[in-house]
């Protein structure tokens, strides 16, 4: 007579349960793969893509600023945050660009993704901006541009087309960014 505590019986019961568990795991895995395959794939913007619509309130709250406001001008659009280390280096560089290239038609728009205006203001007290600064607490603009890192900047030509994308900022990027801006400002397309 077999008892329920017989080791052989326990092994048999475990073997019978395994196929059900394996089937459930296989069904779950297939459902997950199907959901991933059906989801639209996000990719960040690249050279030649049209710049998406983007507007954000100015940091002072006086009005909103939109990329559409700059149609017909070259825009250096920069996404930044107070907690972003490389942004501390990029702000002085953007001030240089503003001084050097504003007369040639460059407009710099820096959009903060900070959650509060106070965080952005503290950063700007230490690293002042001599260009337009917006605050997008809802993160609508970063979502539209499908940001992959912080900071991220986009050179947008007069027709609203992205001509260069820079993820992150390093001092060695300065010459390349300046040259790309000069090329776009001069009418050359890349």
N, C-alpha and C positions, 0 to 999 in steps of 0.2 A: 504494500500500500504506500502511496506517495504522500508525503507530508508537504505542506506549503512552505516549510523552511528548508526543503531539499535544494541544494545548490544547483542541480541540473534544471529544476523547474524554474528557478529564478532566471537562469540564463536563457531559457526558452522564451519566457515572458518578455525579457529585454529585447531579444531578437525580433519578436513580433511587433514591438513598439517602434523599433528603429525605422522600418520602412515608412510608417506614418509620419514620423518626424522628418525624415529625409524628403518626403513628398511635400510636406508643408514648407520646408526650407526652400525647395526648388521653386514652388509656386511664388513664395515671397520674393525670391531673387529675380524671377522673371518679371514680376510686377514692378519691381524697382527699376530694372533695366528698361522696361517699357516706358515708365514715367520719365526717366532721364532722356530717353531717345525722343519722346514726344515734346519735351520742353524746348523752347527756343534757345539756341546757343548764344550767349552773350560774347561779344568780342569788342574790344576797344576800338575807337576810331583810328584810322590811319590816313596817311597822305592821299589826298584825292577825294576823301569822303566829304559830303556837305556837312557843315557844322549844324548841329541840331539847335532848335530854338532854346534859348536860355535867358531867364531874367531873374533878378534877385534885388531885394531892397538894398539901397546904400546903407552902409554901416551907421550913418547918422540918422537913418529913418526918414529922410526928407522926401525921397521918391524911390522908384525902382529903376534899375538900369537893365537894358536888354541888349543882346547881341545885335538885334535888328536896328538898334539906334546907331550902330557903327557901320552899317552897310555902306560900301563905297570907300571904306578905310581898311587899313591893315590892322589887325587886332592880335595882341599877345595876351591870350587868356590863360590865367594862372589860377589853379585851385590850391589852396593852402589851409593850414590850421595852426593854432597857437602851440600845439604840442609837437609840431613837426620840426625836427632838428635842422634838416637842410633848408627849410624856409627862412631860417635866420641868415643864411648866406645868400639866398635868392633875392631877398628884398633890397639889399644895397645894389645888387646887379640890376634889378628892374628899375631902380631910381636912376642909375647910370643910363640905361636904355631910354628912359623917359626924357632925360636931359638931352641926349645925343640925337634921338630919332623922332621926337614929337614933331619937329619942324618939317620932317619928310613925310608925315602922315601916319605915324604909328600911334595907336591907342592901346594903353595897357589897362586891362581889367583884371583885378585880382579878386577872386570869390572865396571867402572863408567858409569852411564847412564846420566851424565851431558850433557848439550847441547853444551858446549864450553870447550876446554882444559883449559882455564884460570880458570874457576870455580873449576875444579878438582885440578889444581895446587895450588890454594889458600888453599883448604882444606888440601892438602898434605904438604904444608908448615907448617901448624899448627899440623897436625897429620901424621907424616912421615910413610911411608910404607917400610918395609924391606923384601918385597916380590914383585912379578910381578904384575904390574898394567896396565890394558888396558882401553881404552876409546871407548865406543860404542855409538856415537851420533845418529846413525841410529836406535838404539834399536833393532837390529836383534837378539842378544843373549837373552835379556829379553823376547822377543816375543817367541823365540824357547822354552824357559824354562817356559813360561806362568806364569810369576811372579804374585803373589797375594799381595805383600807388599814389603816394603823397610825397612831395608835391607833384602835380602833373601840369604841364603847360602845352598850349596849342597855338601855333601860328596860323592865323586865318586870313586868307587874302581878301581883296576888295569885293570879290563875288561871293564871299561866304563859304569858301572851300578850305578845308584843312590842308595846309601845306607842310606842316611838320608837327610831330608829337614828341614831347620829352617827358618821360616818367622819371621822377626823382630829379635832383639837382646836385651837380658836383662842380667845383670851380673849373675843372678842365672842360666843362660844357660851354663856357662863356663864349669862346671864339666861334664855335659852331653855331650857336644860337644867334649871335650877332650877324654872322655871315648869312644865315638863312633869312633873317629879317631884312637885311640889305637887299638880298636877291628878290624877295617878294615885294619890297617897297619900290624897287627899281623896275618892277613889271615882269621880271623873269619868273617863269614857272619851273617847278622842279618835277 
